[in-house]
Amino acid sequence: QVLRVLQRHGPHSVLEVGCGTGGFAHLLMDKNPRIRYRGFDFSPVAVERAAARVGKPDLFFVGDARMPESYDADADSIVCTEVLEHIDADLDVIGQWASGTFCVCSVPNFDADNHVRHFLAESEVQARYGALIDIARIDRVKKPALADLSWSNRLRALRWNRYRPAHLRAIVGMASFAELGGWFLFSGVRK
């Protein structure tokens, strides 16, 4: 979903804030290798794994989303998923992004021990980030009901949950966003 939103905008270069172990970088390079990519994470272990995953260590660096030097990379787009809910000073982070930069971000609708905040509705996302980003779109992305999406695992889960209607509905994709939880994926241009 993040890649689809990003590609609709037609970026030339992307900076990923909180690249983790390189999942998005790997997908981007596989699907659209012409887009220049750089990514950073506060975890040296994650950066090391991301570099090993894509085989290009020069694309990743250890950085702190709260520090201006993390944004020295020239990019016309920023991807920031699974990050803002963990940082008290999330608005200060976005405040460092260059004006005119296209942004694709996600925040959760569920609480967790390591979340500073979560959002229950699109209006809350707009209220928090709308002053900094001209939000053009907010999409709901449901959490997958299963971590392993292989057909064999799906069939096993269907068999094991045959007498649990709520679980069956989730496995076949019929559970609602409110039931499963998920993320608000929002995109727009940094003001």
C-alpha positions as CSV (number, residue, x, y, z in Angstrom):
1,Q,0.0,0.0,0.0
2,V,2.8,2.4,0.9
3,L,4.6,1.7,-2.4
4,R,1.3,2.2,-4.4
5,V,0.8,5.6,-2.8
6,L,4.4,6.6,-3.3
7,Q,4.4,5.5,-7.0
8,R,1.2,7.5,-7.7
9,H,3.2,10.6,-6.8
10,G,6.1,9.7,-9.1
11,P,9.1,10.3,-6.8
12,H,12.7,10.5,-8.0
13,S,14.3,9.9,-4.6
14,V,13.1,8.7,-1.2
15,L,14.3,9.0,2.3
16,E,12.9,6.4,4.7
17,V,12.7,7.5,8.3
18,G,12.9,4.4,10.5
19,C,14.0,1.9,7.8
20,G,14.1,-1.0,10.2
21,T,15.5,-4.2,8.7
22,G,14.9,-2.9,5.1
23,G,11.6,-4.5,4.2
24,F,10.3,-1.4,2.3
25,A,13.7,-0.7,0.8
26,H,13.8,-4.3,-0.6
27,L,10.3,-3.9,-2.0
28,L,11.1,-0.5,-3.6
29,M,14.3,-1.7,-5.2
30,D,12.6,-4.8,-6.5
31,K,9.6,-3.0,-7.9
32,N,11.0,0.3,-9.0
33,P,14.8,0.4,-8.9
34,R,15.0,3.8,-10.7
35,I,13.9,5.6,-7.6
36,R,16.9,6.6,-5.5
37,Y,16.7,5.4,-1.9
38,R,18.3,6.2,1.4
39,G,17.1,5.0,4.8
40,F,18.1,5.4,8.4
41,D,17.2,3.9,11.7
42,F,18.2,4.5,15.3
43,S,19.2,0.8,15.7
44,P,22.6,-0.1,14.4
45,V,21.5,-3.8,14.3
46,A,18.5,-2.9,12.1
47,V,20.7,-0.9,9.7
48,E,23.2,-3.7,9.5
49,R,20.3,-6.2,8.6
50,A,18.8,-3.8,6.1
51,A,22.2,-3.4,4.3
52,A,22.7,-7.2,4.3
53,R,19.1,-7.7,3.0
54,V,19.5,-5.5,-0.1
55,G,23.2,-5.9,-0.5
56,K,23.9,-2.2,-0.6
57,P,25.3,-0.9,2.7
58,D,25.9,2.6,1.4
59,L,22.1,3.2,1.2
60,F,21.6,3.0,5.0
61,F,22.9,4.8,8.0
62,V,22.3,5.1,11.8
63,G,20.4,8.2,12.6
64,D,17.9,9.8,15.0
65,A,14.6,11.0,13.6
66,R,14.7,13.9,16.0
67,M,18.1,15.2,14.8
68,P,18.5,17.6,11.8
69,E,21.6,15.8,10.5
70,S,19.5,12.8,9.7
71,Y,17.9,14.8,7.0
72,D,21.0,15.8,5.0
73,A,20.1,13.3,2.2
74,D,18.5,15.0,-0.7
75,A,15.0,13.5,-1.3
76,D,11.8,14.6,-2.9
77,S,9.8,12.1,-0.8
78,I,9.8,10.8,2.7
79,V,8.4,7.4,3.9
80,C,7.8,7.2,7.7
81,T,5.9,4.1,8.8
82,E,5.7,2.6,12.2
83,V,7.7,5.5,13.7
84,L,5.6,8.5,14.8
85,E,3.6,6.6,17.4
86,H,6.9,5.8,19.3
87,I,8.2,9.3,19.5
88,D,7.0,11.9,22.0
89,A,8.3,14.8,19.8
90,D,6.7,13.5,16.6
91,L,5.6,17.0,15.5
92,D,9.2,18.2,15.9
93,V,10.4,15.3,13.7
94,I,8.0,16.2,10.9
95,G,8.9,19.9,11.4
96,Q,12.5,19.0,10.2
97,W,11.3,17.7,6.9
98,A,11.8,20.1,4.0
99,S,8.8,22.1,2.8
100,G,7.4,20.7,-0.5
101,T,8.5,17.1,0.3
102,F,5.9,14.4,-0.5
103,C,5.3,12.3,2.7
104,V,3.8,8.9,3.2
105,C,3.3,8.0,6.9
106,S,1.4,5.5,9.0
107,V,0.1,5.6,12.5
108,P,-1.8,2.8,14.4
109,N,-5.4,2.7,15.6
110,F,-4.4,0.3,18.4
111,D,-2.5,0.8,21.6
112,A,0.6,-1.1,22.6
113,D,3.2,-0.9,25.4
114,N,5.7,0.9,23.2
115,H,3.2,3.4,21.6
116,V,3.1,7.0,22.9
117,R,-0.2,7.5,21.0
118,H,-2.7,5.9,18.7
119,F,-5.6,7.2,16.7
120,L,-9.2,6.0,16.6
121,A,-10.4,8.0,13.5
122,E,-9.1,9.8,10.5
123,S,-10.2,13.1,12.0
124,E,-7.6,12.6,14.9
125,V,-4.8,12.0,12.3
126,Q,-5.9,15.2,10.5
127,A,-6.0,17.2,13.7
128,R,-2.6,16.1,14.8
129,Y,-0.6,16.3,11.5
130,G,-2.7,18.5,9.3
131,A,-0.9,21.7,10.4
132,L,2.4,20.3,9.1
133,I,1.4,18.1,6.1
134,D,-1.2,19.0,3.5
135,I,-2.9,15.6,3.9
136,A,-4.4,14.6,0.6
137,R,-5.5,11.1,1.5
138,I,-5.9,8.9,4.6
139,D,-6.4,5.1,4.0
140,R,-7.2,2.4,6.4
141,V,-4.9,-0.6,6.3
142,K,-6.1,-3.6,8.3
143,K,-3.7,-5.8,10.2
144,P,-3.4,-9.2,8.6
145,A,-5.2,-11.9,10.6
146,L,-2.3,-14.2,10.1
147,A,1.4,-13.5,10.2
148,D,2.2,-16.2,7.7
149,L,0.1,-15.7,4.6
150,S,1.1,-18.9,2.8
151,W,-1.7,-21.0,1.5
152,S,-0.8,-23.9,3.7
153,N,-0.9,-21.7,6.8
154,R,-4.3,-20.2,5.7
155,L,-5.8,-23.7,5.2
156,R,-4.5,-24.8,8.6
157,A,-5.9,-21.7,10.3
158,L,-9.3,-22.3,8.6
159,R,-9.4,-25.8,9.8
160,W,-8.3,-25.0,13.4
161,N,-10.8,-22.1,13.6
162,R,-13.8,-23.7,12.0
163,Y,-15.9,-23.4,15.2
164,R,-14.8,-19.8,15.9
165,P,-16.8,-17.5,13.6
166,A,-15.0,-14.3,14.5
167,H,-11.6,-15.8,13.7
168,L,-12.9,-17.3,10.4
169,R,-14.2,-14.0,9.3
170,A,-10.8,-12.4,10.0
171,I,-8.9,-15.1,8.2
172,V,-11.1,-14.8,5.0
173,G,-10.8,-11.0,5.1
174,M,-14.3,-10.1,6.3
175,A,-13.4,-8.6,9.7
176,S,-13.7,-4.9,10.0
177,F,-10.9,-2.4,10.6
178,A,-12.2,-1.8,14.2
179,E,-12.1,-5.6,14.9
180,L,-8.7,-6.3,13.5
181,G,-6.9,-3.0,14.1
182,G,-4.5,-1.6,11.7
183,W,-2.9,1.6,10.5
184,F,-4.0,5.0,9.1
185,L,-1.8,5.5,6.1
186,F,-1.7,9.2,5.2
187,S,0.0,11.1,2.5
188,G,0.5,14.6,1.3
189,V,3.0,17.4,0.9
190,R,4.9,18.9,3.8
191,K,3.7,22.5,4.2
